[in-house]
Amino acid sequence: MVILLVALGFVGIVASLLKNNEPVKVLQSRMVRNGSEVFVEGRLRNAGTRAAGPLDLEVRYYARNGDALGRDVLTIQPLRAGTEREFHTPIHNLGTANSYSIYLNHGRNPYGN
């Protein structure tokens, strides 16, 4: 019983630390196409209890076969706790773009990487 309580306590602590460590989330995103031109737009939210940022939002574009077609890195200025912000990548002529991925870079960790 003691081991179970210790394990549950550990899980709770880790969940709490992760929530406060990675507070900015992508609420929604979509690829917008106009002929051969594409861009990605979406919305971010700081669900944490303190301001977060600045951070880099990286968007990568892919063809149907998985080939990488392009990449954007947007610098998102600090978000106050509980606030939301829209983002919009530059327009690119990537007619074969079929999908994308988004990565939020919160900066270096305490170990320097």
mmCIF file of the C-alpha atoms, coordinates in Angstrom:
data_MODEL
# 
_entry.id   MODEL 
# 
loop_
_atom_site.group_PDB 
_atom_site.id 
_atom_site.type_symbol 
_atom_site.label_atom_id 
_atom_site.label_alt_id 
_atom_site.label_comp_id 
_atom_site.label_asym_id 
_atom_site.label_entity_id 
_atom_site.label_seq_id 
_atom_site.pdbx_PDB_ins_code 
_atom_site.Cartn_x 
_atom_site.Cartn_y 
_atom_site.Cartn_z 
_atom_site.occupancy 
_atom_site.B_iso_or_equiv 
_atom_site.pdbx_formal_charge 
_atom_site.auth_seq_id 
_atom_site.auth_comp_id 
_atom_site.auth_asym_id 
_atom_site.auth_atom_id 
_atom_site.pdbx_PDB_model_num 
ATOM 1   C CA . MET A 1 1   ? 0.000  0.000  0.000   1.00 0.00 ? 1   MET A CA 1 
ATOM 2   C CA . VAL A 1 2   ? 2.869  2.393  0.832   1.00 0.00 ? 2   VAL A CA 1 
ATOM 3   C CA . ILE A 1 3   ? 4.497  1.722  -2.546  1.00 0.00 ? 3   ILE A CA 1 
ATOM 4   C CA . LEU A 1 4   ? 1.220  2.520  -4.324  1.00 0.00 ? 4   LEU A CA 1 
ATOM 5   C CA . LEU A 1 5   ? 0.846  5.820  -2.439  1.00 0.00 ? 5   LEU A CA 1 
ATOM 6   C CA . VAL A 1 6   ? 4.440  6.808  -3.194  1.00 0.00 ? 6   VAL A CA 1 
ATOM 7   C CA . ALA A 1 7   ? 3.947  5.953  -6.893  1.00 0.00 ? 7   ALA A CA 1 
ATOM 8   C CA . LEU A 1 8   ? 0.734  8.004  -7.110  1.00 0.00 ? 8   LEU A CA 1 
ATOM 9   C CA . GLY A 1 9   ? 2.433  10.923 -5.370  1.00 0.00 ? 9   GLY A CA 1 
ATOM 10  C CA . PHE A 1 10  ? 5.322  10.748 -7.826  1.00 0.00 ? 10  PHE A CA 1 
ATOM 11  C CA . VAL A 1 11  ? 2.946  10.725 -10.812 1.00 0.00 ? 11  VAL A CA 1 
ATOM 12  C CA . GLY A 1 12  ? 1.135  13.758 -9.403  1.00 0.00 ? 12  GLY A CA 1 
ATOM 13  C CA . ILE A 1 13  ? 4.354  15.709 -8.910  1.00 0.00 ? 13  ILE A CA 1 
ATOM 14  C CA . VAL A 1 14  ? 5.600  14.908 -12.420 1.00 0.00 ? 14  VAL A CA 1 
ATOM 15  C CA . ALA A 1 15  ? 2.242  15.898 -13.967 1.00 0.00 ? 15  ALA A CA 1 
ATOM 16  C CA . SER A 1 16  ? 2.265  19.185 -12.074 1.00 0.00 ? 16  SER A CA 1 
ATOM 17  C CA . LEU A 1 17  ? 5.841  19.990 -13.116 1.00 0.00 ? 17  LEU A CA 1 
ATOM 18  C CA . LEU A 1 18  ? 5.122  19.187 -16.767 1.00 0.00 ? 18  LEU A CA 1 
ATOM 19  C CA . LYS A 1 19  ? 2.033  21.379 -16.793 1.00 0.00 ? 19  LYS A CA 1 
ATOM 20  C CA . ASN A 1 20  ? 3.984  24.337 -15.452 1.00 0.00 ? 20  ASN A CA 1 
ATOM 21  C CA . ASN A 1 21  ? 7.059  23.597 -17.578 1.00 0.00 ? 21  ASN A CA 1 
ATOM 22  C CA . GLU A 1 22  ? 5.270  23.440 -20.951 1.00 0.00 ? 22  GLU A CA 1 
ATOM 23  C CA . PRO A 1 23  ? 2.346  25.831 -20.500 1.00 0.00 ? 23  PRO A CA 1 
ATOM 24  C CA . VAL A 1 24  ? 1.950  27.032 -24.115 1.00 0.00 ? 24  VAL A CA 1 
ATOM 25  C CA . LYS A 1 25  ? -0.246 24.790 -26.247 1.00 0.00 ? 25  LYS A CA 1 
ATOM 26  C CA . VAL A 1 26  ? -1.413 24.893 -29.854 1.00 0.00 ? 26  VAL A CA 1 
ATOM 27  C CA . LEU A 1 27  ? -5.209 25.107 -29.567 1.00 0.00 ? 27  LEU A CA 1 
ATOM 28  C CA . GLN A 1 28  ? -5.914 24.863 -33.270 1.00 0.00 ? 28  GLN A CA 1 
ATOM 29  C CA . SER A 1 29  ? -4.113 25.041 -36.583 1.00 0.00 ? 29  SER A CA 1 
ATOM 30  C CA . ARG A 1 30  ? -4.864 24.567 -40.247 1.00 0.00 ? 30  ARG A CA 1 
ATOM 31  C CA . MET A 1 31  ? -3.174 24.764 -43.608 1.00 0.00 ? 31  MET A CA 1 
ATOM 32  C CA . VAL A 1 32  ? -4.771 27.329 -45.909 1.00 0.00 ? 32  VAL A CA 1 
ATOM 33  C CA . ARG A 1 33  ? -4.395 26.840 -49.651 1.00 0.00 ? 33  ARG A CA 1 
ATOM 34  C CA . ASN A 1 34  ? -4.995 29.338 -52.437 1.00 0.00 ? 34  ASN A CA 1 
ATOM 35  C CA . GLY A 1 35  ? -3.978 27.661 -55.681 1.00 0.00 ? 35  GLY A CA 1 
ATOM 36  C CA . SER A 1 36  ? -0.332 26.696 -55.236 1.00 0.00 ? 36  SER A CA 1 
ATOM 37  C CA . GLU A 1 37  ? 0.170  29.097 -52.313 1.00 0.00 ? 37  GLU A CA 1 
ATOM 38  C CA . VAL A 1 38  ? -0.062 27.769 -48.766 1.00 0.00 ? 38  VAL A CA 1 
ATOM 39  C CA . PHE A 1 39  ? 0.363  29.004 -45.224 1.00 0.00 ? 39  PHE A CA 1 
ATOM 40  C CA . VAL A 1 40  ? -0.496 27.752 -41.745 1.00 0.00 ? 40  VAL A CA 1 
ATOM 41  C CA . GLU A 1 41  ? -2.542 29.674 -39.236 1.00 0.00 ? 41  GLU A CA 1 
ATOM 42  C CA . GLY A 1 42  ? -3.615 28.838 -35.743 1.00 0.00 ? 42  GLY A CA 1 
ATOM 43  C CA . ARG A 1 43  ? -4.028 29.815 -32.145 1.00 0.00 ? 43  ARG A CA 1 
ATOM 44  C CA . LEU A 1 44  ? -1.780 29.400 -29.089 1.00 0.00 ? 44  LEU A CA 1 
ATOM 45  C CA . ARG A 1 45  ? -2.737 29.481 -25.416 1.00 0.00 ? 45  ARG A CA 1 
ATOM 46  C CA . ASN A 1 46  ? -0.655 29.924 -22.286 1.00 0.00 ? 46  ASN A CA 1 
ATOM 47  C CA . ALA A 1 47  ? -2.394 27.619 -19.811 1.00 0.00 ? 47  ALA A CA 1 
ATOM 48  C CA . GLY A 1 48  ? 0.273  28.219 -17.177 1.00 0.00 ? 48  GLY A CA 1 
ATOM 49  C CA . THR A 1 49  ? 0.220  30.424 -14.122 1.00 0.00 ? 49  THR A CA 1 
ATOM 50  C CA . ARG A 1 50  ? 3.062  32.724 -15.293 1.00 0.00 ? 50  ARG A CA 1 
ATOM 51  C CA . ALA A 1 51  ? 4.119  34.454 -18.462 1.00 0.00 ? 51  ALA A CA 1 
ATOM 52  C CA . ALA A 1 52  ? 5.831  32.195 -21.010 1.00 0.00 ? 52  ALA A CA 1 
ATOM 53  C CA . GLY A 1 53  ? 8.200  33.071 -23.799 1.00 0.00 ? 53  GLY A CA 1 
ATOM 54  C CA . PRO A 1 54  ? 9.557  34.266 -25.968 1.00 0.00 ? 54  PRO A CA 1 
ATOM 55  C CA . LEU A 1 55  ? 9.441  30.970 -27.835 1.00 0.00 ? 55  LEU A CA 1 
ATOM 56  C CA . ASP A 1 56  ? 9.964  29.727 -31.376 1.00 0.00 ? 56  ASP A CA 1 
ATOM 57  C CA . LEU A 1 57  ? 7.131  28.129 -33.311 1.00 0.00 ? 57  LEU A CA 1 
ATOM 58  C CA . GLU A 1 58  ? 8.480  25.947 -36.118 1.00 0.00 ? 58  GLU A CA 1 
ATOM 59  C CA . VAL A 1 59  ? 6.239  24.808 -38.979 1.00 0.00 ? 59  VAL A CA 1 
ATOM 60  C CA . ARG A 1 60  ? 7.432  22.208 -41.484 1.00 0.00 ? 60  ARG A CA 1 
ATOM 61  C CA . TYR A 1 61  ? 5.640  21.503 -44.757 1.00 0.00 ? 61  TYR A CA 1 
ATOM 62  C CA . TYR A 1 62  ? 5.502  18.049 -46.345 1.00 0.00 ? 62  TYR A CA 1 
ATOM 63  C CA . ALA A 1 63  ? 4.452  16.528 -49.673 1.00 0.00 ? 63  ALA A CA 1 
ATOM 64  C CA . ARG A 1 64  ? 2.064  13.573 -49.820 1.00 0.00 ? 64  ARG A CA 1 
ATOM 65  C CA . ASN A 1 65  ? 5.016  11.155 -50.058 1.00 0.00 ? 65  ASN A CA 1 
ATOM 66  C CA . GLY A 1 66  ? 6.582  12.634 -46.887 1.00 0.00 ? 66  GLY A CA 1 
ATOM 67  C CA . ASP A 1 67  ? 9.277  14.740 -48.542 1.00 0.00 ? 67  ASP A CA 1 
ATOM 68  C CA . ALA A 1 68  ? 10.077 17.946 -46.643 1.00 0.00 ? 68  ALA A CA 1 
ATOM 69  C CA . LEU A 1 69  ? 9.202  21.010 -48.719 1.00 0.00 ? 69  LEU A CA 1 
ATOM 70  C CA . GLY A 1 70  ? 9.901  23.949 -46.451 1.00 0.00 ? 70  GLY A CA 1 
ATOM 71  C CA . ARG A 1 71  ? 10.174 25.337 -42.964 1.00 0.00 ? 71  ARG A CA 1 
ATOM 72  C CA . ASP A 1 72  ? 9.180  28.494 -41.103 1.00 0.00 ? 72  ASP A CA 1 
ATOM 73  C CA . VAL A 1 73  ? 10.293 29.640 -37.657 1.00 0.00 ? 73  VAL A CA 1 
ATOM 74  C CA . LEU A 1 74  ? 8.162  32.318 -36.008 1.00 0.00 ? 74  LEU A CA 1 
ATOM 75  C CA . THR A 1 75  ? 9.275  34.029 -32.814 1.00 0.00 ? 75  THR A CA 1 
ATOM 76  C CA . ILE A 1 76  ? 6.316  34.315 -30.470 1.00 0.00 ? 76  ILE A CA 1 
ATOM 77  C CA . GLN A 1 77  ? 6.651  37.143 -27.986 1.00 0.00 ? 77  GLN A CA 1 
ATOM 78  C CA . PRO A 1 78  ? 5.874  36.372 -24.323 1.00 0.00 ? 78  PRO A CA 1 
ATOM 79  C CA . LEU A 1 79  ? 2.299  35.334 -23.533 1.00 0.00 ? 79  LEU A CA 1 
ATOM 80  C CA . ARG A 1 80  ? 0.815  36.337 -20.199 1.00 0.00 ? 80  ARG A CA 1 
ATOM 81  C CA . ALA A 1 81  ? -0.772 33.567 -18.130 1.00 0.00 ? 81  ALA A CA 1 
ATOM 82  C CA . GLY A 1 82  ? -4.185 32.570 -19.472 1.00 0.00 ? 82  GLY A CA 1 
ATOM 83  C CA . THR A 1 83  ? -3.905 34.521 -22.732 1.00 0.00 ? 83  THR A CA 1 
ATOM 84  C CA . GLU A 1 84  ? -4.282 33.378 -26.322 1.00 0.00 ? 84  GLU A CA 1 
ATOM 85  C CA . ARG A 1 85  ? -2.623 34.575 -29.504 1.00 0.00 ? 85  ARG A CA 1 
ATOM 86  C CA . GLU A 1 86  ? -3.077 33.827 -33.191 1.00 0.00 ? 86  GLU A CA 1 
ATOM 87  C CA . PHE A 1 87  ? -0.182 32.985 -35.492 1.00 0.00 ? 87  PHE A CA 1 
ATOM 88  C CA . HIS A 1 88  ? 0.185  33.047 -39.272 1.00 0.00 ? 88  HIS A CA 1 
ATOM 89  C CA . THR A 1 89  ? 3.151  31.810 -41.307 1.00 0.00 ? 89  THR A CA 1 
ATOM 90  C CA . PRO A 1 90  ? 4.339  33.559 -44.468 1.00 0.00 ? 90  PRO A CA 1 
ATOM 91  C CA . ILE A 1 91  ? 2.740  32.513 -47.744 1.00 0.00 ? 91  ILE A CA 1 
ATOM 92  C CA . HIS A 1 92  ? 4.774  30.015 -49.784 1.00 0.00 ? 92  HIS A CA 1 
ATOM 93  C CA . ASN A 1 93  ? 4.420  28.667 -53.303 1.00 0.00 ? 93  ASN A CA 1 
ATOM 94  C CA . LEU A 1 94  ? 4.358  24.971 -52.323 1.00 0.00 ? 94  LEU A CA 1 
ATOM 95  C CA . GLY A 1 95  ? 1.723  23.504 -54.598 1.00 0.00 ? 95  GLY A CA 1 
ATOM 96  C CA . THR A 1 96  ? 2.483  19.918 -53.564 1.00 0.00 ? 96  THR A CA 1 
ATOM 97  C CA . ALA A 1 97  ? 2.287  20.609 -49.814 1.00 0.00 ? 97  ALA A CA 1 
ATOM 98  C CA . ASN A 1 98  ? -0.144 18.150 -48.286 1.00 0.00 ? 98  ASN A CA 1 
ATOM 99  C CA . SER A 1 99  ? 0.571  18.266 -44.558 1.00 0.00 ? 99  SER A CA 1 
ATOM 100 C CA . TYR A 1 100 ? 2.541  20.091 -41.895 1.00 0.00 ? 100 TYR A CA 1 
ATOM 101 C CA . SER A 1 101 ? 3.925  19.702 -38.395 1.00 0.00 ? 101 SER A CA 1 
ATOM 102 C CA . ILE A 1 102 ? 4.268  22.245 -35.591 1.00 0.00 ? 102 ILE A CA 1 
ATOM 103 C CA . TYR A 1 103 ? 6.975  22.289 -32.946 1.00 0.00 ? 103 TYR A CA 1 
ATOM 104 C CA . LEU A 1 104 ? 7.162  24.739 -30.036 1.00 0.00 ? 104 LEU A CA 1 
ATOM 105 C CA . ASN A 1 105 ? 10.685 25.436 -28.809 1.00 0.00 ? 105 ASN A CA 1 
ATOM 106 C CA . HIS A 1 106 ? 10.633 26.867 -25.285 1.00 0.00 ? 106 HIS A CA 1 
ATOM 107 C CA . GLY A 1 107 ? 14.384 27.446 -25.246 1.00 0.00 ? 107 GLY A CA 1 
ATOM 108 C CA . ARG A 1 108 ? 17.219 25.643 -23.544 1.00 0.00 ? 108 ARG A CA 1 
ATOM 109 C CA . ASN A 1 109 ? 16.560 23.398 -20.603 1.00 0.00 ? 109 ASN A CA 1 
ATOM 110 C CA . PRO A 1 110 ? 18.504 23.737 -17.336 1.00 0.00 ? 110 PRO A CA 1 
ATOM 111 C CA . TYR A 1 111 ? 21.096 21.270 -18.673 1.00 0.00 ? 111 TYR A CA 1 
ATOM 112 C CA . GLY A 1 112 ? 22.037 23.552 -21.581 1.00 0.00 ? 112 GLY A CA 1 
ATOM 113 C CA . ASN A 1 113 ? 20.545 21.578 -24.474 1.00 0.00 ? 113 ASN A CA 1 
# 
